[in-house]
Amino acid sequence: MKKNMQYRRTAIWMALATIPALAQAEAVTTNPTAGAQEEALPEVTISGKQDKDNAFRATKTSTANKFETDLRDVPQSVSVVTKELIESQRAFNLRDALRNVSGLTIAAGEGGRTGDSITLRGYAANSDFYLDGVKDNGQYNRDTFFLERVEVLKGPSSVMFGRGSTGGVINQATKQADGQQRLEANVAYGSYDNKRVTIDAGTALNDVVSVRLNALWNDSDSFRDQNFTRRHGLAPSIKFQFNDNTDLTLNYLYQKEDSVFDYGVPMFMGRPADVSTRKFYGFKDDRLQEYETNVATATLKHAFTDEFSVKNTTRYGDYYRKYRTNLIAGVVNDPANANFGTATFSQALRDSHQQNLINQTDFLLTKPLFGMENKLAFGTEFGEENYDFRSKNSPGAAYRTSVFNPVFPSTWPNGAGAADDFSGALASSRQIRAITKAAYIQDQLSLTEQWKVLAGVRYDDFRVNQTDVLVPANNGFDSGNHKWSPRTGLIWQPTQTQSYYVSYGESFNPTAEQYALIDTAEEAKLKPETSSNKELGAKWDLFGGRVSLTSAIYRLEKDNARTTNPLSGLTTLSGKQRTDGFELGLAGALTSQWNVSAAYSYMDSEVIESLQTATGSVSGTTNIPLKGMTPQNVPKNSGTVWTTYRFTPNWEVGGGLYAVGSRFTDNVNEAELPGYVRLDAVLAYHQPKYDVQLNLFNLMDKKYYESGQVRSALPGLPLSGMLSLNLRY
């Protein structure tokens, strides 16, 4: 990979140079108040003992405005999944935790993508993952062992996060060193020999240094034949509290996983084939899938005065994956064809290596303006992302077998065997380098006690350069985009328990945003796609402030969407996609013993304009216009409810459901996943030093499909259970 070492050194030196500057400024700062420090420099902390009286409700967010803000002061829909809700559901993977978020559905990887894949408000959010507010767009399966909570900001958010963020952003807030004494261990055993151990330990070494360590070991088989997951991770955190107004936090994440590449069962006649959900379509000795993730972060905070503060964050992320695919290349749906009811499989060895270096500086000024409360945030971001991708096909022709009675040898049968290295002829080899330079400013002004206004804008300079090892003609394409992204909102709060807002925001999606290969000069010159969100919402505090009820109605549109002209074959910006939606959310404690979290989403999504056509995935009809079609993986209705009740001081019972309507898996609406409702339950016994918890998943043993593509569908978990013991010292 070509490295821009000069740029990388510049970003590092900019971050390091901030430290002495802040230290010098700190020396002349006098008597900053503790209250100002709390407002200016929000921390992700644990309050010690878990608050069982209101475990599922959050009142603040650190995602929406780059500083801690009351949720009622955000003119946008925000969903917060708390640590207590994650633990109650035993949501060990991030995608399981995200089931609690309205307007969000699990997707299957496309185009060589693996790891977490999400659709948010009708748009792919694969590159919109963040870790403590900094981009975490590497491809891996995210675990929740080191997370304090998950925040999802809905709608275009490029004013704070830059490119992407069409449907919103997913921010993971991590467990960090906070000086508190803690030692917790959780041991769990479940169906399919699922063994899991996590540890959360922390302490203050002295008045300056505090440490914390979260660790994971997980070893599990699966209800799917030939599947397994071996995962372990470490997430240490060290905090240096130099004085009342200056601190430095160092965080690190290491996660390693060995698992199986598995897209599930074939789609047949536009629906998942009626076969056992256990059936594995692949070669049992070719179950290669490895991930290794390293993320190091340094965050320096300083309060110059009680009104002015700064936070500088530098992150280095290294994401590696290697896997061997067993992709369904085609399914014969035509009864007149001699191969009716069969599927062909292709196989390839792939790997990718991604390296990110990102530096963010965020300033916050909380100084009244003309006697009105005012919060002015501004800052910069510099980032470099390098991405290598290689693919080598296993030799020989595609392998064909029956959809309903498949026969697979132990390894790839056609040719000399499975591809196991990258020597010889490759199918793909490319290197992508992306550079981001950005600056933003946003102001939140309280006009009166009842009226607040928020306005901001960000300027991004995003440039991509590529090297195509196999096709030199594609080398040197340099795609540059310069984009302004605005955001504005008006809030009316007639009482302390009511908040109503109207807002508008934009985002942009440049060429090669997710490291896609640019193969024409015309595509390299294309301007970015643009998206806009118009939203009207309300937030209420009920039952004496114990319960939060939220609602929002919105129109999210992507204009200038890329579309391929079927006559010329050229990509143009002539498409348009729209999602009209409505959301409801409820979280809190109905009584001191009864907690609830609920969400509902209605989405009406449609391709409004497109020149592009496609061939029917079932009918085989050619030149079907995409205009008027429903985009992939967007159910009209979806929702979730989770509730727990303490019927004695020690015993707790609860459960809930996940409901997802039918959704299409192809762009011409011929392949469809059926809707489903899944019921789960929990029974827990609590003591001051330990908890015993039994979780049951899919109580009705419902056969359902979590995600899908044009030719395959991934089955969801059948009836199963998990028993866990949590120990506290």
C-alpha positions in Angstrom: 0.0 0.0 0.0 1.3 3.5 -0.8 1.6 5.4 2.5 1.5 9.2 2.8 3.9 9.2 5.7 4.3 13.0 5.6 0.6 13.4 6.2 0.5 10.8 8.9 3.5 12.4 10.7 1.7 15.8 10.4 -1.5 14.5 12.0 0.5 12.8 14.9 2.6 15.9 15.6 -0.5 18.1 15.6 -2.0 15.9 18.3 1.2 15.8 20.4 1.7 19.5 20.0 -1.6 20.2 21.7 -0.4 18.7 25.0 2.2 21.4 25.9 0.0 24.1 24.6 -2.8 23.0 26.9 -0.5 22.5 29.8 0.7 26.0 29.4 -2.8 27.3 29.2 -3.8 25.3 32.3 -1.0 27.0 34.3 -2.6 30.4 33.9 -6.2 29.2 34.5 -7.6 30.0 37.9 -10.3 28.3 39.9 -12.5 26.6 37.2 -15.6 25.4 38.9 -16.5 21.8 39.2 -19.9 22.5 37.7 -18.4 24.0 34.6 -16.0 21.0 34.3 -18.9 18.7 34.3 -20.8 20.6 31.7 -17.7 21.2 29.4 -16.0 17.8 29.7 -18.6 15.1 29.8 -17.4 11.6 30.9 -18.7 8.2 30.1 -18.9 6.8 33.7 -20.7 4.2 35.7 -22.5 5.3 38.9 -21.4 2.3 40.8 -24.3 0.1 41.8 -26.8 -0.5 39.0 -29.9 1.6 39.3 -32.6 -1.1 39.1 -35.4 1.5 39.6 -34.8 3.0 36.2 -32.4 0.9 34.2 -33.6 1.4 30.6 -34.0 5.2 30.4 -31.3 7.7 29.4 -31.6 11.4 29.8 -28.4 12.6 28.1 -26.5 12.0 24.9 -22.9 12.8 24.0 -23.4 11.9 20.3 -25.8 14.5 19.0 -23.7 17.7 19.6 -20.2 16.5 20.4 -20.8 17.4 24.1 -23.1 16.1 26.7 -26.6 17.3 26.1 -30.1 16.6 27.5 -32.0 14.5 25.1 -34.9 16.9 25.3 -32.6 19.6 23.9 -31.8 17.7 20.7 -34.0 18.5 17.7 -33.5 15.1 16.3 -34.6 11.5 17.1 -32.0 9.7 19.4 -32.2 6.2 20.7 -30.0 5.1 23.6 -29.5 1.5 24.5 -28.3 1.3 28.1 -25.9 -1.1 29.6 -28.6 -2.5 31.8 -30.9 -3.2 28.8 -28.0 -5.0 27.0 -27.3 -7.1 30.1 -31.0 -7.9 30.7 -31.3 -9.2 27.1 -27.9 -10.8 27.0 -27.2 -8.9 23.8 -23.6 -10.0 23.4 -23.3 -8.7 19.8 -23.8 -5.1 18.8 -26.4 -6.0 16.2 -28.5 -7.7 19.0 -28.4 -4.6 21.1 -29.5 -2.5 18.1 -32.7 -4.5 17.8 -34.0 -2.0 20.4 -33.7 0.9 18.0 -36.6 1.9 15.9 -36.1 2.2 12.1 -33.0 0.0 12.2 -32.8 -3.5 10.5 -30.1 -6.1 10.2 -28.7 -6.5 6.7 -26.5 -9.0 5.0 -23.1 -8.1 3.6 -22.8 -7.2 -0.1 -19.9 -6.7 -2.5 -17.3 -8.6 -0.4 -18.4 -7.0 2.8 -18.5 -9.0 6.1 -18.9 -8.0 9.7 -21.7 -5.8 11.0 -24.1 -4.6 8.3 -27.0 -2.3 9.2 -29.8 -0.4 7.4 -31.1 2.7 9.2 -34.2 4.6 8.1 -34.0 2.8 4.7 -30.3 3.5 4.0 -27.2 1.5 4.4 -25.2 2.5 7.5 -22.2 0.2 7.1 -19.7 3.0 7.3 -21.5 5.0 10.0 -20.2 3.2 13.1 -18.4 5.3 15.7 -16.5 4.6 18.9 -16.7 7.4 21.5 -17.5 9.8 18.7 -14.7 8.9 16.3 -15.1 6.8 13.2 -14.9 3.0 13.6 -15.7 1.9 10.1 -13.6 -1.3 10.0 -15.4 -4.6 9.1 -15.7 -6.9 12.1 -18.4 -8.3 14.4 -18.7 -5.9 17.3 -19.0 -7.3 20.8 -20.6 -5.4 23.7 -18.3 -6.6 26.4 -16.6 -3.2 26.7 -19.6 -0.9 26.0 -21.3 1.4 28.5 -24.2 2.2 26.1 -25.0 2.6 22.4 -26.5 5.8 21.0 -28.1 6.1 17.6 -28.6 9.5 16.1 -31.3 9.4 13.4 -31.2 11.2 10.1 -28.4 12.9 8.1 -25.7 14.1 10.5 -22.8 15.2 8.3 -22.5 18.5 10.2 -21.0 16.5 13.1 -19.7 13.4 11.5 -18.8 14.1 7.9 -19.4 11.8 4.9 -22.1 9.1 5.1 -24.6 9.3 8.0 -27.6 9.3 5.6 -29.9 7.3 7.9 -27.9 8.3 11.0 -24.9 7.2 13.0 -24.3 4.5 15.5 -22.0 5.6 18.4 -20.6 3.1 20.9 -19.8 4.6 24.3 -17.1 2.6 26.0 -16.4 1.7 29.6 -13.5 3.9 30.7 -11.3 4.4 33.7 -13.1 6.6 36.2 -11.3 6.0 39.5 -14.0 3.8 40.9 -13.2 0.5 42.6 -14.9 -2.4 40.8 -14.4 -6.1 40.1 -17.1 -8.0 38.2 -17.0 -11.3 36.5 -19.8 -12.8 34.4 -19.8 -16.5 33.5 -22.4 -17.8 31.1 -23.3 -21.1 29.5 -25.9 -21.6 26.9 -27.4 -23.7 24.1 -25.0 -25.1 21.4 -22.2 -25.2 23.9 -22.0 -21.4 24.2 -19.4 -20.6 26.8 -18.6 -16.9 27.7 -16.6 -15.2 30.4 -16.2 -11.4 30.8 -14.3 -9.4 33.4 -14.7 -5.7 34.4 -12.0 -4.5 36.8 -11.0 -1.0 37.8 -9.4 1.1 40.5 -7.5 4.3 41.2 -3.8 3.8 41.6 -3.3 7.2 43.2 -4.8 10.7 43.0 -3.6 11.0 39.4 -3.9 7.6 37.7 -6.9 5.3 37.4 -7.1 2.1 35.4 -9.8 -0.2 34.1 -9.8 -3.5 32.2 -12.5 -5.3 30.4 -11.8 -8.7 29.0 -13.7 -11.3 27.0 -13.5 -15.0 26.2 -16.2 -16.6 24.1 -16.3 -20.1 22.6 -19.5 -21.3 21.0 -20.9 -23.7 18.4 -24.1 -22.9 16.6 -27.5 -24.2 15.6 -26.1 -24.0 12.1 -24.2 -27.1 11.0 -20.4 -26.6 10.7 -20.6 -23.1 12.4 -18.7 -21.9 15.4 -17.4 -18.6 16.9 -14.2 -18.3 18.9 -13.8 -14.7 20.1 -11.6 -13.0 22.7 -10.9 -9.4 23.5 -9.2 -6.9 25.8 -10.2 -3.3 26.4 -7.9 -1.5 28.9 -8.3 2.1 29.8 -5.9 4.5 31.7 -6.8 8.0 32.9 -4.4 10.6 34.1 -6.2 13.3 36.1 -3.5 15.9 36.2 -5.7 18.4 38.0 -9.3 19.6 38.2 -9.3 20.8 34.6 -6.9 18.7 32.6 -7.0 14.9 32.0 -5.7 12.4 29.5 -7.4 9.1 28.8 -5.8 6.3 26.8 -8.1 3.5 25.5 -7.3 0.4 23.6 -9.4 -2.3 22.0 -8.2 -5.7 20.8 -10.6 -8.2 19.5 -9.8 -11.5 17.7 -12.3 -13.8 16.1 -12.3 -17.2 14.3 -15.7 -18.1 12.8 -17.4 -19.4 9.6 -18.4 -17.5 6.5 -22.1 -18.3 6.2 -24.8 -16.5 4.3 -27.4 -19.1 5.2 -29.8 -21.0 2.9 -30.6 -20.4 -0.7 -33.5 -18.2 -1.8 -35.9 -20.2 -4.1 -38.7 -18.8 -6.1 -38.2 -15.5 -4.3 -38.4 -16.9 -0.8 -36.1 -18.7 1.6 -35.9 -22.4 0.6 -38.1 -24.6 2.8 -35.2 -26.5 4.3 -33.9 -27.0 7.9 -32.4 -23.9 9.4 -29.5 -26.1 10.5 -28.5 -27.0 6.9 -25.1 -25.5 6.0 -24.4 -24.8 2.3 -20.7 -25.1 2.1 -17.6 -27.2 2.3 -16.9 -28.4 5.9 -13.1 -28.1 5.6 -13.2 -24.6 4.1 -14.7 -22.8 7.0 -12.2 -19.9 7.1 -13.1 -16.6 8.6 -10.7 -14.5 10.7 -10.9 -11.0 12.1 -8.3 -9.1 14.1 -9.1 -5.6 15.3 -6.8 -3.1 17.1 -8.0 0.4 18.0 -5.9 2.8 20.1 -7.3 6.1 21.2 -5.8 9.1 23.2 -8.2 11.8 24.4 -6.9 15.0 26.1 -9.3 17.4 27.7 -8.7 20.8 29.2 -10.8 23.6 30.6 -9.2 26.9 29.9 -11.9 28.7 32.0 -15.2 27.8 33.4 -16.7 28.8 30.1 -14.2 27.5 27.5 -12.9 24.0 27.0 -11.2 21.7 24.4 -11.0 18.0 23.7 -8.4 16.6 21.4 -8.7 12.9 20.2 -6.2 10.9 18.2 -7.1 7.4 17.0 -5.3 4.7 15.2 -7.4 1.8 14.0 -6.1 -1.4 12.4 -8.7 -3.9 11.0 -7.7 -7.2 9.3 -10.0 -9.9 8.0 -9.4 -13.0 6.0 -12.1 -15.4 4.8 -13.0 -18.0 2.2 -16.5 -17.4 0.6 -19.0 -20.0 -0.4 -21.3 -17.7 -2.3 -24.5 -18.8 -4.0 -23.8 -17.7 -7.6 -27.2 -18.6 -8.9 -30.5 -20.5 -8.3 -32.6 -22.1 -11.1 -36.2 -21.0 -10.5 -37.5 -21.9 -14.0 -39.4 -25.3 -13.9 -38.7 -25.7 -17.6 -35.0 -25.8 -17.0 -33.4 -29.2 -16.5 -31.5 -27.8 -13.5 -34.7 -26.5 -11.8 -34.2 -26.5 -8.0 -30.4 -26.5 -8.1 -27.9 -23.8 -7.0 -24.4 -23.0 -8.2 -21.7 -22.0 -5.7 -18.6 -19.9 -6.3 -15.6 -19.8 -3.9 -12.9 -17.2 -3.3 -10.2 -16.5 -0.8 -10.3 -12.8 0.3 -8.5 -10.6 2.7 -8.5 -6.9 3.5 -6.4 -4.7 5.7 -7.6 -1.2 6.7 -5.7 1.4 8.7 -7.2 4.6 10.0 -5.4 7.6 11.5 -7.9 10.3 12.7 -7.4 13.4 14.8 -10.3 15.5 16.1 -10.3 18.7 18.0 -13.5 20.0 19.6 -13.9 23.3 21.4 -16.9 24.3 23.5 -17.7 27.8 24.6 -20.6 28.2 27.1 -20.9 31.9 27.4 -24.2 33.8 27.5 -25.0 36.0 24.5 -27.1 39.1 25.1 -28.2 37.5 28.4 -29.3 34.3 26.7 -27.8 30.9 27.5 -25.5 29.9 24.6 -23.4 26.9 23.7 -21.0 27.3 20.8 -19.1 24.2 19.6 -16.5 24.2 16.8 -13.6 22.1 15.8 -11.6 20.3 13.1 -11.0 16.7 11.9 -8.1 15.3 9.9 -8.1 11.7 8.8 -6.3 9.2 6.6 -7.8 5.8 5.7 -5.9 3.1 3.8 -7.7 0.0 2.5 -6.2 -3.0 0.8 -8.4 -5.7 -0.7 -7.4 -9.0 -2.5 -9.5 -11.8 -3.9 -8.5 -15.1 -5.5 -11.0 -17.6 -6.9 -10.8 -21.3 -6.2 -9.9 -23.0 -9.5 -12.4 -24.7 -11.8 -16.0 -24.2 -12.6 -18.8 -23.3 -10.2 -20.1 -26.2 -8.1 -23.8 -27.2 -8.6 -26.0 -29.1 -6.1 -29.6 -29.5 -5.1 -31.2 -26.7 -3.1 -33.2 -29.2 -1.0 -30.8 -32.1 -0.8 -27.4 -30.6 -1.1 -24.3 -32.7 -1.4 -21.0 -31.1 -0.5 -17.6 -32.7 -0.4 -15.1 -31.8 2.3 -13.5 -29.2 0.2 -13.8 -27.3 -3.1 -14.1 -30.1 -5.7 -13.5 -28.4 -9.1 -9.9 -28.0 -10.1 -6.9 -28.4 -7.9 -8.7 -27.6 -4.6 -9.6 -24.5 -2.7 -7.6 -21.3 -3.0 -5.5 -21.1 0.2 -3.0 -18.3 -0.7 -2.7 -15.3 -2.9 -0.1 -16.6 -5.3 -0.8 -16.8 -9.0 -3.8 -15.1 -10.7 -6.0 -12.9 -8.6 -9.6 -11.9 -9.2 -9.2 -8.5 -7.6 -6.4 -6.5 -6.0 -6.8 -2.8 -5.1 -5.6 -0.2 -2.7 -7.6 2.8 -1.7 -6.4 5.8 0.2 -8.9 8.4 1.5 -8.0 11.8 3.1 -10.4 13.9 5.1 -10.0 17.5 6.1 -12.9 19.2 7.8 -14.1 22.0 10.1 -17.4 22.6 11.7 -19.2 25.2 13.9 -22.6 24.8 15.7 -24.4 27.1 18.1 -27.3 26.3 20.5 -29.0 29.4 21.8 -31.8 29.7 24.3 -34.0 32.5 23.0 -36.3 32.3 26.1 -37.0 29.7 28.7 -39.3 28.0 26.3 -37.6 28.5 22.9 -34.2 27.2 21.7 -32.6 27.3 18.4 -29.7 25.2 17.0 -27.8 25.9 13.8 -24.5 24.5 12.4 -22.5 23.9 9.3 -19.5 21.7 8.4 -17.1 21.9 5.5 -15.5 18.6 4.3 -12.6 18.1 1.8 -12.7 14.4 1.0 -10.3 12.9 -1.5 -9.8 9.3 -2.7 -6.9 7.9 -4.7 -6.8 4.3 -5.9 -4.4 1.7 -7.2 -5.8 -1.2 -9.2 -3.1 -3.8 -9.4 -4.9 -5.9 -12.0 -6.2 -3.1 -14.3 -3.6 -0.3 -14.6 -6.0 1.8 -16.6 -7.9 2.3 -13.3 -4.9 3.7 -11.5 -4.6 7.3 -10.6 -8.3 8.1 -10.5 -8.3 10.9 -7.9 -11.8 11.7 -6.7 -12.1 14.9 -4.8 -15.3 16.3 -3.1 -15.8 19.5 -1.3 -19.1 19.8 0.6 -20.9 22.1 3.0 -23.4 20.3 5.3 -25.9 22.3 7.3 -28.1 21.5 10.3 -30.8 23.6 12.0 -33.5 23.0 14.5 -36.1 24.9 16.6 -37.2 23.6 20.0 -40.3 24.7 22.0 -40.5 23.6 25.6 -43.7 24.9 27.2 -43.0 23.0 30.4 -40.2 21.0 32.0 -41.8 17.8 30.8 -42.6 18.7 27.2 -40.3 19.4 24.2 -41.4 19.8 20.6 -39.0 20.4 17.7 -38.7 20.8 14.0 -35.4 20.3 12.2 -33.6 20.0 8.9 -30.2 18.4 8.2 -28.1 17.2 5.3 -25.5 14.6 4.6 -23.4 13.6 1.6 -22.0 10.3 0.1 -19.0 10.8 -2.1 -17.6 8.4 -4.7 -15.7 5.5 -3.1 -17.1 6.4 0.3 -16.9 2.7 1.3 -13.7 2.1 -0.8 -15.6 0.9 -3.9 -13.4 0.7 -7.0 -13.7 3.6 -9.4 -13.5 2.2 -13.0 -14.3 5.2 -15.2 -13.0 8.7 -15.4 -16.6 10.0 -15.5 -17.3 8.3 -12.2 -14.3 9.8 -10.6 -15.6 13.3 -11.5 -19.1 12.8 -10.1 -20.2 15.1 -7.3 -21.4 13.4 -4.1 -24.9 12.2 -3.5 -26.8 14.4 -1.1 -29.5 13.6 1.4 -31.8 15.8 3.5 -34.0 15.1 6.4 -37.1 17.1 7.5 -38.3 16.1 10.9 -41.1 17.0 13.3 -40.9 15.5 16.8 -42.0 15.6 20.4 -40.5 14.3 23.7 -42.4 14.0 26.9 -41.4 13.0 30.5 -44.2 11.1 32.2 -44.9 9.6 35.6 -42.9 12.2 37.5 -40.0 12.1 35.1 -39.5 8.3 35.4 -40.6 7.6 31.8 -39.6 9.2 28.5 -42.0 9.1 25.5 -40.8 10.2 22.1 -42.3 10.5 18.6 -41.1 11.7 15.3 -42.4 12.0 11.8 -39.9 12.6 9.0 -39.1 12.7 5.3 -35.6 11.5 4.4 -34.6 12.0 0.7 -31.5 11.1 -1.2 -31.1 13.4 -4.2 -28.5 13.1 -7.0 -28.3 9.4 -6.3 -26.0 7.4 -8.6 -27.8 5.6 -11.3 -26.5 3.7 -14.4 -27.9 4.7 -17.8 -28.8 1.4 -19.5 -28.1 2.9 -23.0 -24.7 4.4 -22.4 -23.6 2.3 -19.4 -22.4 5.5 -17.7 -23.1 6.4 -14.0 -25.0 9.7 -13.5 -26.4 11.6 -10.6 -30.1 11.3 -11.7 -31.6 9.1 -9.1 -33.8 9.9 -6.1 -34.8 7.8 -3.1 -37.3 8.7 -0.3 -38.3 7.4 3.1 -41.4 8.8 4.8 -41.4 7.5 8.3 -42.9 7.7 11.8 -41.3 6.5 15.1 -42.4 6.0 18.6 -40.2 5.3 21.6 -40.8 4.6 25.3 -38.3 4.0 28.1 -38.3 4.2 31.8 -39.8 2.9 35.0 -43.6 2.7 35.2 -43.2 1.9 38.9 -40.2 1.4 41.1 -40.3 -2.3 40.2 -41.4 -2.2 36.6 -39.0 -1.2 33.8 -39.9 -1.0 30.1 -38.3 -0.2 26.8 -40.3 -0.1 23.6 -39.9 1.2 20.0 -42.0 1.2 16.9 -41.2 2.3 13.3 -43.2 2.8 10.1 -41.2 3.4 7.0 -42.6 3.9 3.5 -39.5 3.8 1.2 -39.4 4.2 -2.5 -37.1 4.8 -5.5 -38.6 8.0 -6.8 -36.3 8.5 -9.8 -33.8 6.2 -11.6 -32.6 5.5 -15.1 -31.3 2.1 -14.1 -32.9 -1.2 -15.0 -32.2 -4.8 -13.7 -33.0 -8.4 -14.5 -35.6 -10.1 -12.3 -34.0 -12.3 -9.7 -36.9 -14.8 -10.0 -38.7 -14.1 -13.3 -35.6 -13.6 -15.4 -37.3 -10.6 -17.1 -34.8 -8.1 -18.4 -34.7 -4.3 -18.3 -37.1 -3.9 -15.3 -37.0 -0.2 -14.2 -36.0 0.4 -10.7 -38.2 3.5 -10.5 -41.1 2.8 -8.1 -39.4 -0.1 -6.4 -39.0 -0.4 -2.6 -35.3 -0.4 -1.6 -33.7 -3.5 -0.1 -34.1 -4.4 3.6 -36.7 -1.8 4.5 -39.8 -3.3 6.3 -42.8 -1.0 6.5 -43.4 -2.0 10.1 -41.0 -3.0 12.9 -41.0 -2.8 16.6 -39.7 -4.1 19.9 -40.8 -4.3 23.5 -38.7 -5.4 26.5 -40.0 -5.2 30.1 -38.9 -6.5 33.5 -40.7 -6.6 36.9 -39.3 -7.2 40.4 -42.0 -9.0 42.2 -39.7 -9.3 45.3 -36.6 -7.4 46.2 -34.5 -10.3 44.8 -36.6 -11.9 42.1 -37.1 -10.3 38.6 -39.0 -11.6 35.7 -39.4 -10.2 32.2 -39.4 -10.6 28.5 -40.3 -9.0 25.2 -40.7 -9.4 21.5 -39.0 -8.3 18.3 -41.3 -7.8 15.3 -40.1 -7.2 11.8 -42.4 -6.9 8.7 -41.5 -8.5 5.4 -38.8 -6.8 3.3 -37.3 -7.2 -0.1 -33.8 -8.5 -0.6 -33.4 -7.5 -4.3 -33.8 -4.2 -6.1 -36.7 -5.3 -8.4 -38.8 -6.6 -5.5 -39.1 -10.3 -6.5 -37.1 -11.8 -3.6 -38.6 -11.3 -0.1 -38.0 -12.3 3.4 -41.2 -13.0 5.4 -42.0 -11.0 8.5 -41.7 -12.5 12.0 -42.3 -12.0 15.7 -39.8 -13.4 18.2 -40.5 -13.8 21.9 -37.8 -13.9 24.5 -37.9 -14.1 28.4 -35.7 -13.6 31.4 -35.7 -14.7 35.0 -33.2 -13.3 37.5 -32.3 -13.6 41.1 -30.3 -10.7 42.6 -28.1 -10.4 45.6 -25.7 -7.6 46.6 -22.6 -9.7 45.6 -24.1 -11.8 42.7 -26.8 -12.3 40.2 -28.1 -15.5 38.6 -30.0 -15.0 35.3 -31.7 -17.3 32.9 -32.5 -16.0 29.4 -34.7 -17.9 26.9 -34.6 -16.9 23.3 -37.4 -17.5 20.7 -39.8 -19.1 23.1 -42.2 -20.1 20.3 -39.4 -21.7 18.3 -40.4 -19.5 15.4 -38.6 -20.1 12.1 -37.5 -16.8 10.8 -34.8 -15.1 8.8 -32.7 -12.3 10.2 -31.2 -11.0 7.0 -30.9 -11.8 3.3 -29.5 -11.1 -0.1 -30.8 -11.8 -3.6 -29.8 -15.5 -3.5 -29.5 -16.3 0.2 -31.2 -15.8 3.6 -29.6 -16.2 7.1 -31.9 -18.0 9.6 -32.4 -16.6 13.0 -31.8 -18.3 16.4 -34.3 -21.1 17.3 -35.5 -21.9 20.8 -32.4 -21.7 23.0 -31.3 -20.5 26.4 -28.4 -19.0 28.4 -27.7 -19.3 32.1 -25.3 -16.7 33.6 -23.7 -15.9 36.9 -22.5 -12.4 37.7 -20.2 -11.9 40.6 -19.3 -8.5 42.2 -16.6 -7.6 44.7 
